[in-house]
């Protein structure tokens, strides 16, 4: 892993064993894009990749130039990386090369989450200064290449060294110009309770984008897209990944130009953003992670999983096994008292659950969703002993205690709103929109942050609290910062998310051994920015096992299983009304940070016995699932979507757990085979089934026993039912296979 610079031609080559990123200073002083992809030899010059037309272009260069950080207004009419407004109202800017620095390691970004290294030898960083002479704006492009991951971290720092203010209207964290348009765009979109469905479409002339303007990365979109060659799949084909380490409004966009080039840009969504930089002031963009795979989506996911699990998540819980929890929300909703909660905890403890989480309804006069957000004092009607009383009773059982809080919100019916109505986001003189009977607190206001910091510190010191579920249940409307002057109102959305990060930073620093789980009405802020503070997130409010197959599959394209909260809930499911077997609900939820979302005290004896076995199994393979290599085998978005299969394999390829799922049963079904991955073809493995099947079952007969790694990866697991046996399976059938080297 090195950064090479050829001073005679001003060419930079960032390289590790898997990728190369090459840029060069063009004749007019701007940076040109030469190559991003497979690793190239560090010796030769790649100046010739600029191309004849680009080499000789006049100022502006037309719509064929492959540029590194183009601005609007000088002849390139494609979407820009940078747009500004000068004090005189003009918008043209021409930053040109002024110098660079090559540094060991990787530095943190001011006020923003970012990837990191523990040793300088893990990464190298290039900072390239571009300067716009007339305005004095210094644009510093920052690139870090990792030693062990085929990825580049990119961000941009701006400094006004001139004498007059400059307004930034568009600041992309990364822009990549590609010399052709033979790509398909993969994006992951949806809505509440059906987040991150997979969409794949060929690029066409014009713009294709995903974005959020909701104040959060959102249920509807995710700050991750990929470009895939048309023939690319899980295990073959060229893939480029684009992920933004940011939790606010974002834009991920691909534009195919008139010369069939492709421009990809990723950063803060520009229509809801502006930032005024006074002389001497600076601004830092969020970090973008660009990854490359020559061998399909699986290898791209390997890169993101490793980087985000080990060098974005951090702190005490990064490498520790996460506890099996039970959350009372779907078991009780608001209808509980101390005795009922303790009954659930005691029953769960007998099953092997390690953490009890008290969800919404413990504070103020919160008997439903119409009141009390912001009044974070315990409701003594429900909990006469306070949080400390119930927490110590649960800890006496040998369990840990956790709590839900939604600090970013306030109810119109609350003491906080009555005392501080101007702390709620809204425009003076205009009606505030309510959603879920709540308003959003103004996190661009430092007073709000200070108040919530003091409140949360007092709560966490009041009782033995080991876990916090930090929720955020509505998006921003009537965006306005009461403490911001008119010329800075465009800064509101970014300042809001900076406030969220600051509160997270302070609280997690003060309570480093508390496990934080982020949540936003489920998966409404499931993004890398949150992962830097909370090592796991609630993946979706939809706990239905059949629905979760698609949600967890798509989430895994970028995010590791250690980041995905996955719970088994009661049936009929509370979101879909679907009835699924208890075994299938577990077999899906196992592949994540496992827990339960039900009333354990109300379980029938047979269910209690089965859940006890589930917890024993999960604890046995927890480290493999949370820290192993996740491999997708059969997509729920493939064909008719009736089958899905995936697996976790250990890094040494000696152990694996495989999940196979079938949604709808059919008479006399055709046999299905699922070739495995991530094993060693030279090893011999023992395959066992969990739960165990009866002696005459064809699935057991066809798979159980000793088999070679080469056979398992070529022929695979077989699912073939006897025509008369098929009826006994039923809908929503699943089977787990444990694969262990002999």
Protein Blocks (a to p, Z undefined) as FASTA:
>chain_A
ZZdddfklopaddddfkbccdddddfkopacdfbgcddddfkbccklmnojmlmmpcehj
pambccfbdcehihpacdcfbdcddfkopabdcdddfbdcddehjdddehiacdddfbfk
lpccdddddddfknopacdddddddfkbccdddddddddfbfbdcddfbdcfbdcddfbf
cdcdddddddehiahiacdddddedjdddddfehpabjkbccddcdddfkbcfkgcjddd
dddddfbdcdddddddfkopacddddddfklgccdddehiacddddddddddfebjklmm
mmmmmmmmmmmbgcjklmpccdddddfklmnmmmccfklmmmmmmmmmmnopabdcddeh
iacjlfbfkgoihpacccfklmmnojmlmmmmmmmnopacdddddfkbccfbbfklmmmm
mlpgcdehiacddeehiacddfkbmklmmmmmmmmmmmmmmpccfbdcdddfbdcehiac
fkbcfklmmmmmmmmmmmmmmmmmmmmmmmmmbccdddeehjalgcfklmmmmmbdcfbf
clcfklmmmmmmmmmmmmcfklmccdddddddfklopacdfklmmmmmmnccddddddfk
lpcfklmmmmmmmmmmmmmmmmmmmmmccddfbdckgcjllaccdddddfklpaccdddd
dfbdcehiacdddddehiafkbccdddddddddfklmklmmmgccddfklmmmnopcddd
dfklmmmnogaiacddddddZZ
